Amino acid sequence: MAFDFDTPTNRLATDSIRWDSFNSKEVLPLWLADMDFQSPPCVIEAVSNRVQQGIYGYTHSPHQMNAMIADYLQEQYQWQVDPDWIVILPSVVSGLYSAVQQLTNKDESVLVPNPIYHHLRLACSSANRQIQEMPLELQDGRWVLPVNQLTNLITNKTRLALFCNPQNPGSTVFTREELKEFGNFCLENHLWICSDEIHAGLVLDENKKHIPLASISKDISEKTITLMSLNKTFNFPGIGLAWAVAENPILRKAIQVGLHQTIAPPSLLAYTTTMAAIKDGEPWRQELIQYLRGNRDLIQEKINSIKGLSVCKMEGSYLAWIDCTNLHHQNPYQLFLDHGLATSPGSQFNREQFVRLNFGTQRSRLDQALNIIESCAKR
């Protein structure tokens, strides 16, 4: 490999949320979803050059930014997007909260998958919107939509569907047919859609590719806000930015409420990192995917050989969703933590008997984590 993903990095004394939340001498922290790899050299160089300019004044989005993103979406996903449909945001999370607040009223409800990244639920609860659960079903090792139950899950108060592809924490990369079925269901029931696609660049399954939900049809695009970012893929969430794609001007207006007022714009370095990744980051991303596939394969082999544990197919991202139900332990998260491994508790995603393991780390650290899990399961 031209890039080094295997040498352990030292993230102590860097104000890392993940590494500073536990005593690093006692706990290996593989929970919060950032990676332990350095960002691509092209990003580091671009940031260094920008810093060396020595002037850090108020900064607007570069004039070529939207066109660069549109070209990137065409190149990566064969998705033709007008640059005018793109709204630059500070983060995907802020976009989720804005979508819920602006596209629903207080007496209306939101369709939310389960399990799901916790901010999709928090966006609803913080806005006092009712959540209508959409329990995903495990079929052939994949967490999929409950297509036969969707009609029973909504009421005449349901106005918005939140979606996540690739799915977090289950890592499903939805197929074109699955996306079409869900998109058409939302059309038939007059639902807006907000689709979190931040892990789009991290498809691990060799036979899958990321397909933006809004790319399925013009009708679905007119009902959808797509939230995307390169923060996860190129590992710069501390200075990254996000964007929303919305063909419908009503949705574009909604997602901009509060921008530059109560919602701060991205920092000047955020534009630098994203543009560098778009321009020169692809070789690094390709090697990252290869390394993550090796980590994925190791987890699949190890976890599924441990009695009481199982893991679903990991089609995308660097997050392993481990089923601990058959360990018959009241709190598997605490069990692993007590023995030196911090994961994300399943309760965060509304599934108590699961844990989420971040395998965006060096192979030696992953080996250490899997050994801890195995020793816990044998107790």
C-alpha positions as a Markdown table, in Angstrom:
| # | Residue | x | y | z |
|---|---|---|---|---|
| 1 | Met | 0.0 | 0.0 | 0.0 |
| 2 | Ala | 1.1 | 3.5 | -0.8 |
| 3 | Phe | -0.5 | 4.8 | 2.5 |
| 4 | Asp | 0.1 | 3.5 | 6.0 |
| 5 | Phe | -3.0 | 2.4 | 7.8 |
| 6 | Asp | -1.3 | -0.1 | 10.0 |
| 7 | Thr | 1.1 | 1.8 | 12.3 |
| 8 | Pro | -0.7 | 2.8 | 15.5 |
| 9 | Thr | -1.3 | 6.5 | 15.8 |
| 10 | Asn | -1.1 | 8.3 | 19.2 |
| 11 | Arg | -4.3 | 10.3 | 19.8 |
| 12 | Leu | -3.5 | 11.1 | 23.4 |
| 13 | Ala | -3.1 | 14.8 | 24.2 |
| 14 | Thr | -5.1 | 15.7 | 21.1 |
| 15 | Asp | -8.3 | 16.5 | 22.9 |
| 16 | Ser | -9.9 | 13.4 | 21.3 |
| 17 | Ile | -13.4 | 12.8 | 22.6 |
| 18 | Arg | -13.1 | 9.1 | 22.0 |
| 19 | Trp | -9.7 | 8.6 | 23.6 |
| 20 | Asp | -10.1 | 11.1 | 26.5 |
| 21 | Ser | -13.4 | 9.7 | 27.7 |
| 22 | Phe | -11.7 | 6.7 | 29.3 |
| 23 | Asn | -8.4 | 5.9 | 31.0 |
| 24 | Ser | -6.3 | 4.8 | 28.0 |
| 25 | Lys | -4.1 | 2.7 | 30.3 |
| 26 | Glu | -7.1 | 0.6 | 31.2 |
| 27 | Val | -9.6 | 0.9 | 28.3 |
| 28 | Leu | -9.3 | 0.6 | 24.5 |
| 29 | Pro | -11.9 | 3.1 | 23.2 |
| 30 | Leu | -13.5 | 1.8 | 20.0 |
| 31 | Trp | -16.9 | 3.6 | 20.3 |
| 32 | Leu | -17.3 | 7.1 | 18.8 |
| 33 | Ala | -17.3 | 7.0 | 15.0 |
| 34 | Asp | -14.1 | 8.6 | 13.9 |
| 35 | Met | -11.1 | 6.7 | 12.7 |
| 36 | Asp | -7.6 | 6.3 | 14.1 |
| 37 | Phe | -6.0 | 6.9 | 10.7 |
| 38 | Gln | -4.4 | 10.2 | 9.6 |
| 39 | Ser | -6.3 | 12.1 | 7.0 |
| 40 | Pro | -5.0 | 11.8 | 3.4 |
| 41 | Pro | -1.7 | 13.5 | 2.7 |
| 42 | Cys | -3.5 | 15.8 | 0.1 |
| 43 | Val | -5.7 | 17.0 | 2.9 |
| 44 | Ile | -2.9 | 17.6 | 5.4 |
| 45 | Glu | -0.9 | 19.5 | 2.7 |
| 46 | Ala | -3.9 | 21.7 | 1.8 |
| 47 | Val | -4.6 | 22.6 | 5.4 |
| 48 | Ser | -0.9 | 23.3 | 6.0 |
| 49 | Asn | -0.8 | 25.6 | 3.0 |
| 50 | Arg | -3.9 | 27.4 | 4.1 |
| 51 | Val | -2.6 | 27.9 | 7.6 |
| 52 | Gln | 0.7 | 29.2 | 6.3 |
| 53 | Gln | -1.2 | 32.1 | 4.6 |
| 54 | Gly | -1.5 | 33.4 | 8.1 |
| 55 | Ile | -4.9 | 35.2 | 7.7 |
| 56 | Tyr | -8.0 | 33.6 | 9.1 |
| 57 | Gly | -10.7 | 36.0 | 8.4 |
| 58 | Tyr | -14.4 | 35.6 | 7.8 |
| 59 | Thr | -14.8 | 33.2 | 4.9 |
| 60 | His | -17.6 | 32.4 | 2.5 |
| 61 | Ser | -18.0 | 29.2 | 0.6 |
| 62 | Pro | -15.7 | 29.1 | -2.4 |
| 63 | His | -17.5 | 30.0 | -5.6 |
| 64 | Gln | -16.6 | 26.7 | -7.2 |
| 65 | Met | -17.6 | 24.6 | -4.2 |
| 66 | Asn | -21.1 | 23.6 | -5.3 |
| 67 | Ala | -19.9 | 22.7 | -8.8 |
| 68 | Met | -17.1 | 20.6 | -7.4 |
| 69 | Ile | -19.6 | 18.7 | -5.2 |
| 70 | Ala | -22.0 | 18.2 | -8.2 |
| 71 | Asp | -19.2 | 16.8 | -10.3 |
| 72 | Tyr | -18.1 | 14.5 | -7.5 |
| 73 | Leu | -21.7 | 13.2 | -7.1 |
| 74 | Gln | -21.8 | 12.5 | -10.8 |
| 75 | Glu | -18.4 | 10.8 | -10.8 |
| 76 | Gln | -19.0 | 8.7 | -7.7 |
| 77 | Tyr | -22.7 | 7.8 | -7.9 |
| 78 | Gln | -23.7 | 8.7 | -11.4 |
| 79 | Trp | -26.1 | 11.2 | -9.8 |
| 80 | Gln | -26.8 | 14.3 | -11.9 |
| 81 | Val | -27.3 | 17.2 | -9.5 |
| 82 | Asp | -27.7 | 20.9 | -10.3 |
| 83 | Pro | -25.2 | 22.9 | -8.2 |
| 84 | Asp | -28.0 | 25.2 | -7.3 |
| 85 | Trp | -29.7 | 22.3 | -5.4 |
| 86 | Ile | -26.8 | 22.1 | -3.0 |
| 87 | Val | -26.8 | 23.9 | 0.4 |
| 88 | Ile | -23.5 | 24.0 | 2.4 |
| 89 | Leu | -24.0 | 23.0 | 6.1 |
| 90 | Pro | -21.7 | 22.7 | 9.1 |
| 91 | Ser | -22.7 | 19.1 | 9.7 |
| 92 | Val | -25.1 | 16.4 | 8.8 |
| 93 | Val | -26.5 | 16.4 | 12.4 |
| 94 | Ser | -27.5 | 20.0 | 12.2 |
| 95 | Gly | -29.3 | 19.2 | 8.9 |
| 96 | Leu | -31.2 | 16.4 | 10.6 |
| 97 | Tyr | -32.5 | 18.7 | 13.4 |
| 98 | Ser | -33.4 | 21.4 | 10.9 |
| 99 | Ala | -35.3 | 19.0 | 8.7 |
| 100 | Val | -37.4 | 17.7 | 11.6 |
| 101 | Gln | -38.1 | 21.2 | 12.9 |
| 102 | Gln | -39.0 | 22.8 | 9.6 |
| 103 | Leu | -40.8 | 20.0 | 7.8 |
| 104 | Thr | -43.2 | 19.0 | 10.6 |
| 105 | Asn | -45.5 | 20.7 | 13.0 |
| 106 | Lys | -45.7 | 19.9 | 16.8 |
| 107 | Asp | -48.8 | 17.7 | 16.4 |
| 108 | Glu | -47.2 | 15.7 | 13.6 |
| 109 | Ser | -45.0 | 12.6 | 13.7 |
| 110 | Val | -41.8 | 11.3 | 12.1 |
| 111 | Leu | -41.1 | 7.8 | 10.8 |
| 112 | Val | -37.8 | 6.6 | 12.2 |
| 113 | Pro | -35.9 | 3.3 | 11.6 |
| 114 | Asn | -34.9 | 1.1 | 14.6 |
| 115 | Pro | -32.0 | 0.5 | 15.2 |
| 116 | Ile | -30.7 | 3.8 | 14.1 |
| 117 | Tyr | -28.0 | 6.5 | 14.8 |
| 118 | His | -29.2 | 8.2 | 17.9 |
| 119 | His | -29.3 | 11.8 | 16.5 |
| 120 | Leu | -32.2 | 10.8 | 14.2 |
| 121 | Arg | -34.3 | 10.1 | 17.3 |
| 122 | Leu | -32.9 | 13.1 | 19.2 |
| 123 | Ala | -33.8 | 15.4 | 16.3 |
| 124 | Cys | -37.4 | 14.3 | 16.9 |
| 125 | Ser | -37.5 | 14.3 | 20.7 |
| 126 | Ser | -35.8 | 17.7 | 21.0 |
| 127 | Ala | -38.4 | 19.2 | 18.7 |
| 128 | Asn | -41.3 | 17.4 | 20.6 |
| 129 | Arg | -42.3 | 15.4 | 17.6 |
| 130 | Gln | -43.8 | 12.0 | 18.0 |
| 131 | Ile | -41.6 | 9.1 | 16.8 |
| 132 | Gln | -43.2 | 6.3 | 14.9 |
| 133 | Glu | -40.8 | 3.3 | 15.0 |
| 134 | Met | -39.9 | 1.5 | 11.7 |
| 135 | Pro | -38.3 | -1.7 | 13.1 |
| 136 | Leu | -35.8 | -3.1 | 10.6 |
| 137 | Glu | -35.8 | -6.8 | 10.0 |
| 138 | Leu | -32.7 | -9.0 | 9.9 |
| 139 | Gln | -32.9 | -11.1 | 6.7 |
| 140 | Asp | -30.0 | -13.1 | 5.4 |
| 141 | Gly | -27.6 | -11.2 | 7.6 |
| 142 | Arg | -28.9 | -7.7 | 6.4 |
| 143 | Trp | -30.9 | -5.2 | 8.3 |
| 144 | Val | -33.7 | -4.4 | 5.8 |
| 145 | Leu | -36.9 | -2.3 | 5.7 |
| 146 | Pro | -40.1 | -4.0 | 6.9 |
| 147 | Val | -41.8 | -3.5 | 3.5 |
| 148 | Asn | -44.9 | -5.6 | 4.4 |
| 149 | Gln | -45.5 | -3.5 | 7.5 |
| 150 | Leu | -44.8 | 0.0 | 6.4 |
| 151 | Thr | -48.5 | 0.9 | 5.8 |
| 152 | Asn | -49.3 | -0.1 | 9.4 |
| 153 | Leu | -46.6 | 2.1 | 10.8 |
| 154 | Ile | -47.9 | 5.5 | 9.8 |
| 155 | Thr | -51.0 | 7.6 | 10.6 |
| 156 | Asn | -52.6 | 10.6 | 9.1 |
| 157 | Lys | -50.2 | 12.7 | 11.3 |
| 158 | Thr | -47.0 | 11.2 | 9.7 |
| 159 | Arg | -45.3 | 13.9 | 7.7 |
| 160 | Leu | -41.6 | 13.0 | 7.5 |
| 161 | Ala | -39.5 | 9.8 | 7.1 |
| 162 | Leu | -35.9 | 9.8 | 8.3 |
| 163 | Phe | -33.6 | 7.3 | 6.5 |
| 164 | Cys | -30.0 | 6.3 | 6.7 |
| 165 | Asn | -28.0 | 4.7 | 3.9 |
| 166 | Pro | -25.6 | 3.0 | 4.4 |
| 167 | Gln | -27.4 | 2.2 | 7.5 |
| 168 | Asn | -25.9 | 3.1 | 10.9 |
| 169 | Pro | -25.5 | 0.9 | 13.0 |
| 170 | Gly | -26.5 | -2.1 | 10.8 |
| 171 | Ser | -24.2 | -1.2 | 7.8 |
| 172 | Thr | -26.7 | -2.2 | 5.2 |
| 173 | Val | -26.1 | -0.7 | 1.7 |
| 174 | Phe | -29.6 | -0.7 | 0.3 |
| 175 | Thr | -30.2 | -1.9 | -3.2 |
| 176 | Arg | -31.9 | 0.0 | -6.0 |
| 177 | Glu | -35.1 | -2.0 | -5.6 |
| 178 | Glu | -35.2 | -1.5 | -1.9 |
| 179 | Leu | -34.7 | 2.2 | -2.3 |
| 180 | Lys | -37.4 | 2.4 | -5.0 |
| 181 | Glu | -39.9 | 0.6 | -2.9 |
| 182 | Phe | -39.3 | 2.8 | 0.1 |
| 183 | Gly | -39.3 | 6.0 | -1.9 |
| 184 | Asn | -42.5 | 5.1 | -3.7 |
| 185 | Phe | -44.1 | 4.3 | -0.3 |
| 186 | Cys | -43.2 | 7.8 | 0.9 |
| 187 | Leu | -44.6 | 9.3 | -2.3 |
| 188 | Glu | -47.9 | 7.4 | -2.0 |
| 189 | Asn | -48.3 | 8.6 | 1.6 |
| 190 | His | -47.2 | 12.2 | 1.0 |
| 191 | Leu | -44.2 | 12.0 | 3.2 |
| 192 | Trp | -41.1 | 14.2 | 3.0 |
| 193 | Ile | -37.9 | 12.3 | 3.2 |
| 194 | Cys | -34.6 | 13.3 | 4.9 |
| 195 | Ser | -31.9 | 10.8 | 4.0 |
| 196 | Asp | -28.6 | 10.6 | 6.0 |
| 197 | Glu | -26.0 | 9.4 | 3.5 |
| 198 | Ile | -22.8 | 10.4 | 5.3 |
| 199 | His | -21.2 | 6.9 | 5.0 |
| 200 | Ala | -21.8 | 6.8 | 1.2 |
| 201 | Gly | -18.0 | 6.7 | 0.4 |
| 202 | Leu | -17.4 | 3.7 | 2.7 |
| 203 | Val | -19.1 | 0.8 | 0.8 |
| 204 | Leu | -17.2 | -2.4 | 1.7 |
| 205 | Asp | -19.2 | -5.0 | 0.0 |
| 206 | Glu | -17.5 | -5.7 | -3.3 |
| 207 | Asn | -20.8 | -6.4 | -5.0 |
| 208 | Lys | -22.6 | -3.3 | -3.8 |
| 209 | Lys | -22.4 | 0.4 | -4.6 |
| 210 | His | -24.0 | 3.4 | -2.9 |
| 211 | Ile | -27.1 | 4.7 | -4.7 |
| 212 | Pro | -28.6 | 8.0 | -3.4 |
| 213 | Leu | -32.2 | 7.6 | -2.6 |
| 214 | Ala | -33.0 | 10.8 | -4.5 |
| 215 | Ser | -31.4 | 9.5 | -7.6 |
| 216 | Ile | -34.0 | 6.8 | -8.1 |
| 217 | Ser | -36.6 | 9.1 | -9.7 |
| 218 | Lys | -37.4 | 12.8 | -10.2 |
| 219 | Asp | -40.6 | 12.3 | -8.1 |
| 220 | Ile | -38.6 | 10.9 | -5.2 |
| 221 | Ser | -36.0 | 13.7 | -5.6 |
| 222 | Glu | -38.7 | 16.3 | -5.3 |
| 223 | Lys | -39.6 | 15.0 | -1.8 |
| 224 | Thr | -36.1 | 14.4 | -0.5 |
| 225 | Ile | -33.4 | 16.2 | 1.3 |
| 226 | Thr | -30.1 | 14.2 | 1.0 |
| 227 | Leu | -27.5 | 14.9 | 3.7 |
| 228 | Met | -23.9 | 14.1 | 2.8 |
| 229 | Ser | -20.4 | 14.8 | 3.9 |
| 230 | Leu | -16.8 | 13.6 | 3.4 |
| 231 | Asn | -16.1 | 14.0 | 7.1 |
| 232 | Lys | -16.3 | 10.2 | 7.8 |
| 233 | Thr | -14.7 | 8.9 | 4.6 |
| 234 | Phe | -11.6 | 11.1 | 4.9 |
| 235 | Asn | -11.5 | 11.3 | 8.7 |
| 236 | Phe | -11.7 | 15.0 | 9.3 |
| 237 | Pro | -15.0 | 15.4 | 11.3 |
| 238 | Gly | -13.2 | 18.0 | 13.6 |
| 239 | Ile | -13.0 | 20.5 | 10.8 |
| 240 | Gly | -15.3 | 19.1 | 8.1 |
| 241 | Leu | -18.5 | 20.3 | 6.6 |
| 242 | Ala | -21.6 | 18.8 | 5.1 |
| 243 | Trp | -24.1 | 19.6 | 2.3 |
| 244 | Ala | -27.7 | 19.0 | 1.6 |
| 245 | Val | -29.0 | 18.2 | -1.9 |
| 246 | Ala | -32.6 | 19.3 | -2.4 |
| 247 | Glu | -34.2 | 19.6 | -5.9 |
| 248 | Asn | -37.3 | 21.1 | -4.4 |
| 249 | Pro | -36.9 | 24.8 | -3.6 |
| 250 | Ile | -39.3 | 24.4 | -0.6 |
| 251 | Leu | -36.9 | 21.9 | 0.9 |
| 252 | Arg | -33.9 | 24.0 | 0.1 |
| 253 | Lys | -35.5 | 26.9 | 1.9 |
| 254 | Ala | -36.4 | 24.7 | 4.9 |
| 255 | Ile | -32.9 | 23.3 | 5.4 |
| 256 | Gln | -31.4 | 26.9 | 5.5 |
| 257 | Val | -33.5 | 28.2 | 8.3 |
| 258 | Gly | -31.1 | 29.5 | 11.0 |
| 259 | Leu | -28.0 | 29.1 | 8.8 |
| 260 | His | -25.5 | 31.9 | 9.7 |
| 261 | Gln | -27.9 | 32.9 | 12.6 |
| 262 | Thr | -28.3 | 30.3 | 15.2 |
| 263 | Ile | -26.5 | 27.7 | 13.1 |
| 264 | Ala | -22.8 | 28.7 | 12.5 |
| 265 | Pro | -21.3 | 28.3 | 9.1 |
| 266 | Pro | -18.4 | 25.9 | 8.4 |
| 267 | Ser | -14.9 | 27.1 | 9.3 |
| 268 | Leu | -12.5 | 28.3 | 6.6 |
| 269 | Leu | -10.5 | 25.1 | 7.0 |
| 270 | Ala | -13.6 | 23.0 | 6.4 |
| 271 | Tyr | -13.8 | 24.2 | 2.8 |
| 272 | Thr | -10.1 | 23.5 | 2.4 |
| 273 | Thr | -10.4 | 19.9 | 3.6 |
| 274 | Thr | -13.4 | 19.0 | 1.6 |
| 275 | Met | -12.1 | 20.4 | -1.6 |
| 276 | Ala | -8.8 | 18.7 | -1.2 |
| 277 | Ala | -10.5 | 15.4 | -0.7 |
| 278 | Ile | -12.7 | 15.8 | -3.7 |
| 279 | Lys | -9.8 | 16.8 | -5.9 |
| 280 | Asp | -7.0 | 14.4 | -4.8 |
| 281 | Gly | -8.3 | 12.0 | -2.2 |
| 282 | Glu | -9.6 | 9.1 | -4.3 |
| 283 | Pro | -6.4 | 7.0 | -4.3 |
| 284 | Trp | -6.3 | 7.2 | -0.4 |
| 285 | Arg | -10.0 | 6.3 | -0.2 |
| 286 | Gln | -9.5 | 3.2 | -2.3 |
| 287 | Glu | -6.7 | 1.9 | -0.1 |
| 288 | Leu | -8.7 | 2.8 | 3.0 |
| 289 | Ile | -11.6 | 0.6 | 1.7 |
| 290 | Gln | -9.1 | -2.3 | 1.2 |
| 291 | Tyr | -7.8 | -2.0 | 4.7 |
| 292 | Leu | -11.3 | -1.8 | 6.2 |
| 293 | Arg | -12.3 | -4.8 | 4.3 |
| 294 | Gly | -9.5 | -6.7 | 6.0 |
| 295 | Asn | -10.7 | -5.5 | 9.4 |
| 296 | Arg | -14.3 | -6.5 | 8.5 |
| 297 | Asp | -13.3 | -10.0 | 7.4 |
| 298 | Leu | -11.4 | -10.5 | 10.7 |
| 299 | Ile | -14.4 | -9.4 | 12.7 |
| 300 | Gln | -16.8 | -11.6 | 10.8 |
| 301 | Glu | -14.6 | -14.7 | 11.3 |
| 302 | Lys | -13.8 | -14.0 | 15.0 |
| 303 | Ile | -17.2 | -12.8 | 16.3 |
| 304 | Asn | -19.2 | -15.5 | 14.5 |
| 305 | Ser | -16.9 | -18.2 | 16.0 |
| 306 | Ile | -17.6 | -17.0 | 19.6 |
| 307 | Lys | -20.5 | -18.7 | 21.3 |
| 308 | Gly | -23.3 | -16.3 | 22.2 |
| 309 | Leu | -22.3 | -13.6 | 19.7 |
| 310 | Ser | -23.1 | -12.9 | 16.1 |
| 311 | Val | -22.5 | -10.0 | 13.7 |
| 312 | Cys | -24.5 | -9.0 | 10.6 |
| 313 | Lys | -23.1 | -8.5 | 7.1 |
| 314 | Met | -21.0 | -5.4 | 7.1 |
| 315 | Glu | -21.8 | -3.9 | 3.7 |
| 316 | Gly | -20.7 | -0.3 | 4.5 |
| 317 | Ser | -18.8 | 1.9 | 7.0 |
| 318 | Tyr | -16.5 | 0.9 | 9.7 |
| 319 | Leu | -19.0 | 0.0 | 12.4 |
| 320 | Ala | -19.7 | -3.6 | 13.5 |
| 321 | Trp | -23.2 | -4.2 | 15.0 |
| 322 | Ile | -22.7 | -7.1 | 17.3 |
| 323 | Asp | -25.6 | -9.1 | 18.7 |
| 324 | Cys | -25.0 | -10.2 | 22.3 |
| 325 | Thr | -28.5 | -11.5 | 23.0 |
| 326 | Asn | -27.3 | -15.1 | 23.5 |
| 327 | Leu | -24.6 | -14.1 | 26.0 |
| 328 | His | -27.5 | -13.7 | 28.4 |
| 329 | His | -25.9 | -10.8 | 30.1 |
| 330 | Gln | -28.0 | -7.9 | 31.4 |
| 331 | Asn | -25.6 | -5.3 | 30.0 |
| 332 | Pro | -23.1 | -6.5 | 27.4 |
| 333 | Tyr | -21.7 | -2.9 | 27.0 |
| 334 | Gln | -20.8 | -2.8 | 30.7 |
| 335 | Leu | -19.4 | -6.3 | 30.5 |
| 336 | Phe | -16.9 | -5.4 | 27.8 |
| 337 | Leu | -16.1 | -2.0 | 29.4 |
| 338 | Asp | -15.3 | -3.7 | 32.8 |
| 339 | His | -12.7 | -5.8 | 30.9 |
| 340 | Gly | -11.1 | -3.0 | 29.0 |
| 341 | Leu | -13.1 | -2.3 | 25.8 |
| 342 | Ala | -15.3 | 0.7 | 25.3 |
| 343 | Thr | -18.0 | 0.2 | 22.6 |
| 344 | Ser | -21.2 | 2.1 | 21.9 |
| 345 | Pro | -24.0 | 0.7 | 23.9 |
| 346 | Gly | -26.9 | -0.8 | 22.0 |
| 347 | Ser | -29.3 | 1.3 | 24.1 |
| 348 | Gln | -28.0 | 4.4 | 22.2 |
| 349 | Phe | -29.6 | 2.8 | 19.1 |
| 350 | Asn | -32.7 | 1.5 | 20.8 |
| 351 | Arg | -31.4 | -2.2 | 20.9 |
| 352 | Glu | -30.3 | -3.1 | 24.4 |
| 353 | Gln | -28.6 | -6.4 | 23.6 |
| 354 | Phe | -26.2 | -5.1 | 21.0 |
| 355 | Val | -23.0 | -3.1 | 21.0 |
| 356 | Arg | -21.4 | -1.1 | 18.1 |
| 357 | Leu | -17.7 | -1.6 | 17.6 |
| 358 | Asn | -15.7 | 1.0 | 15.6 |
| 359 | Phe | -13.2 | -0.9 | 13.5 |
| 360 | Gly | -11.7 | 2.1 | 11.8 |
| 361 | Thr | -8.5 | 1.5 | 13.6 |
| 362 | Gln | -5.2 | -0.3 | 13.2 |
| 363 | Arg | -5.2 | -4.1 | 12.9 |
| 364 | Ser | -3.3 | -4.6 | 16.2 |
| 365 | Arg | -5.9 | -2.6 | 18.1 |
| 366 | Leu | -8.7 | -4.5 | 16.5 |
| 367 | Asp | -7.0 | -7.8 | 17.5 |
| 368 | Gln | -6.8 | -6.5 | 21.1 |
| 369 | Ala | -10.5 | -5.7 | 21.1 |
| 370 | Leu | -11.6 | -9.0 | 19.7 |
| 371 | Asn | -9.5 | -10.9 | 22.3 |
| 372 | Ile | -11.2 | -8.9 | 25.0 |
| 373 | Ile | -14.6 | -9.8 | 23.6 |
| 374 | Glu | -13.7 | -13.4 | 23.3 |
| 375 | Ser | -12.4 | -13.6 | 26.9 |
| 376 | Cys | -15.6 | -11.9 | 28.2 |
| 377 | Ala | -17.8 | -14.4 | 26.3 |
| 378 | Lys | -16.0 | -17.4 | 27.9 |
| 379 | Arg | -16.5 | -16.2 | 31.5 |
